[in-house]
Amino acid sequence: MHIVPGLKVLYFGTPVVLVSSRNADGTANLAPMSSAWWLGQSGMLGLGNSGQTTANLRRERECVLNLPSSAMVGAVDRIALTTGKRTVPAHKLAQGYRYEPDKFALAGLTEQPSELVRAPRVAECPIQLECRVVSVLPMAEPTPDCTAFQVEVLRAHVDESLVIPGTHYVDPVGWDPLMMKFCEFFGGGHHLHPSRLADGWQMPHQLPAVSSTVSEKVASGGSRS
């Protein structure tokens, strides 16, 4: 039996992406997002118009898409309710967001120079995609409040432990991406970590406590086998 009228939020689950971009003053911004998909050497990113990342991508026309493993859930969650905008939009203040000028430091992550774009990579992420913005499309008519960015992947950096020897393919067993489903963190099919974002969005989830086995795996970084 299906329930009508359906869902308030369509957020079934995609890999988490840490988007690194350059602010107008040349400093780095880092933003977690999970509305992204790829086809060939192109990607589509869905971002709200009130964020610093959206402003940076419109101006700089480039970014790095850093894909964290499930073991990096703690670092991602630490910057979940932060923004690179000095003036925090009212709706984000209500959700618990605050201004944070150095998200790399807050997350405990390391800036790594890119090779083809000016935005830095996240050294700890096992997959890093240097990209340029190809097109910018408004979304959510009749009053667009978000933007779809089409990007071209210029260079892909992949941890050698994830590459099938003698090929240019990622081992799907060894790669355990951090996933977000309805604002909650998952990896390897398991709920991994309490989510600040879910609290900020007041999601009505009743999730079981994270098991000790999953917690130990995340703490040890065991997903990059």
C-alpha positions in Angstrom: 0.0 0.0 0.0 1.4 3.4 -1.0 0.7 6.5 1.0 -0.5 9.7 -0.7 0.4 12.7 -0.8 3.9 11.3 -0.4 7.1 12.9 1.0 8.0 16.3 2.3 11.7 15.7 1.5 13.1 13.8 -1.5 16.5 12.9 -0.1 16.9 9.2 -0.7 20.6 9.0 -0.5 23.8 10.0 -2.4 27.5 10.1 -1.5 28.6 12.9 0.7 30.9 15.4 -1.1 33.1 17.9 0.6 33.2 20.8 -1.9 36.3 22.9 -1.6 36.3 26.4 -3.2 38.0 29.7 -3.1 36.6 32.7 -1.3 36.9 36.2 -2.8 39.9 36.9 -0.6 41.7 33.8 -1.7 41.0 31.7 1.4 39.5 28.2 1.2 35.9 27.3 1.9 34.8 23.7 2.6 31.2 22.6 2.5 29.6 19.2 2.9 26.8 18.4 0.5 25.0 15.3 -0.8 23.0 16.3 -3.9 25.5 15.2 -6.5 25.6 12.7 -9.4 28.0 11.9 -12.2 27.8 10.7 -15.8 31.0 10.2 -17.8 33.4 13.0 -17.0 30.6 15.4 -15.9 28.9 16.0 -12.6 25.8 17.8 -11.4 25.7 19.6 -8.0 22.6 20.9 -6.3 23.3 23.8 -3.9 21.1 26.3 -2.0 21.5 29.9 -3.2 22.2 31.3 0.3 25.5 29.4 0.8 29.1 30.6 0.4 29.9 27.7 -1.9 27.2 28.8 -4.4 28.7 32.3 -4.5 32.2 30.9 -4.9 31.3 28.6 -7.8 29.5 31.4 -9.6 32.5 33.7 -9.3 35.5 31.3 -9.5 33.9 28.8 -11.9 35.9 25.9 -10.4 36.0 23.7 -7.3 37.2 20.3 -6.0 34.8 17.5 -5.2 36.4 15.6 -2.3 34.7 12.2 -1.5 35.1 11.2 2.1 35.1 7.5 3.2 32.7 6.4 5.9 35.6 6.6 8.4 35.6 10.4 8.0 32.0 10.9 9.3 33.2 12.7 12.4 35.1 15.3 10.4 32.2 15.9 8.1 29.7 16.2 11.0 31.9 18.8 12.7 31.2 21.3 9.9 27.6 20.3 9.2 26.0 23.4 10.8 28.6 26.0 9.7 28.7 28.5 6.8 31.4 30.5 5.2 29.1 33.5 5.0 29.9 36.2 7.5 26.2 37.2 7.6 24.3 34.0 8.4 20.9 33.9 6.6 18.0 34.0 9.0 16.7 30.5 8.1 20.1 29.0 8.7 20.4 30.8 12.1 17.1 29.2 13.0 18.6 25.8 12.2 21.6 26.3 14.3 24.2 27.4 11.7 27.1 29.7 12.6 29.8 31.5 10.7 33.1 29.6 10.5 36.0 31.1 8.5 38.3 28.1 8.7 36.3 24.9 8.1 39.4 22.9 7.3 40.8 23.5 10.8 37.4 22.9 12.5 37.0 19.6 10.7 40.6 18.6 11.4 41.4 18.2 7.7 44.4 19.3 5.6 44.5 21.6 2.6 46.4 20.0 -0.3 47.3 22.0 -3.4 45.4 21.1 -6.6 47.1 20.7 -10.0 44.6 22.3 -12.4 42.4 24.5 -10.3 43.0 27.1 -7.5 40.7 25.5 -4.9 42.6 23.1 -2.6 41.9 19.4 -2.2 41.2 17.6 1.1 44.3 15.5 1.7 42.5 12.9 3.8 39.8 12.2 1.2 40.7 9.1 -0.8 39.0 10.5 -3.9 39.4 14.1 -5.1 38.0 15.5 -8.3 39.3 18.8 -9.7 36.5 20.4 -11.6 35.5 23.5 -13.6 31.9 24.9 -13.8 30.4 24.4 -17.3 26.9 25.7 -16.8 24.7 27.2 -14.0 20.9 26.4 -13.9 18.3 27.9 -11.5 16.1 25.4 -9.7 12.8 25.4 -7.8 10.6 27.5 -9.9 8.8 29.9 -9.8 11.1 31.5 -7.2 14.5 29.7 -7.6 16.2 29.2 -4.2 18.8 26.7 -5.4 21.1 26.1 -8.3 22.3 23.2 -10.3 25.9 23.4 -11.4 27.2 21.2 -14.2 30.9 20.6 -13.7 33.5 18.9 -15.9 36.0 16.7 -14.1 39.5 17.9 -15.1 41.5 15.5 -13.0 40.7 12.6 -10.7 43.0 11.7 -7.8 42.4 8.3 -6.2 44.2 6.6 -3.3 46.2 3.8 -4.8 44.8 1.3 -2.3 41.3 1.7 -4.0 42.5 1.1 -7.5 42.3 -2.4 -9.0 45.9 -3.2 -9.9 46.8 -2.8 -13.5 43.6 -0.9 -14.3 42.0 2.6 -14.0 39.0 1.3 -12.1 38.1 1.7 -8.4 37.6 -1.5 -6.4 33.9 -1.3 -5.4 34.6 -3.6 -2.4 37.4 -1.5 -1.0 35.6 1.8 -1.5 33.1 2.5 1.3 31.8 6.1 0.6 30.1 8.1 3.3 26.4 8.3 2.4 23.6 10.5 3.5 20.1 9.4 3.6 17.4 11.9 4.7 20.1 13.9 6.6 21.6 10.8 8.4 25.0 9.3 7.9 25.4 5.8 6.6 28.3 3.6 5.4 28.4 -0.1 4.5 24.7 -0.2 5.0 24.9 0.9 8.7 23.9 4.0 10.5 27.3 5.5 11.5 27.0 8.6 13.5 24.5 11.1 15.1 23.9 13.9 12.6 23.9 17.6 13.6 22.3 18.4 10.3 19.3 16.1 11.0 18.9 17.9 14.4 19.0 21.3 12.6 16.4 20.3 10.1 14.3 18.7 12.9 14.1 15.4 11.1 11.6 13.0 12.9 13.9 10.0 12.8 13.9 7.3 15.5 17.2 5.6 14.8 18.8 3.0 17.0 22.0 3.8 18.7 25.2 3.3 16.7 26.5 -0.2 17.4 29.9 -0.6 19.1 31.2 -2.6 16.1 30.4 0.2 13.6 31.8 2.8 16.0 35.1 0.9 16.3 35.3 0.5 12.5 34.8 4.2 11.9 37.3 5.2 14.6 39.9 2.9 13.2 39.4 4.0 9.6 38.8 0.4 8.7 36.7 1.2 5.6 39.8 1.8 3.4 40.8 -1.9 3.3 
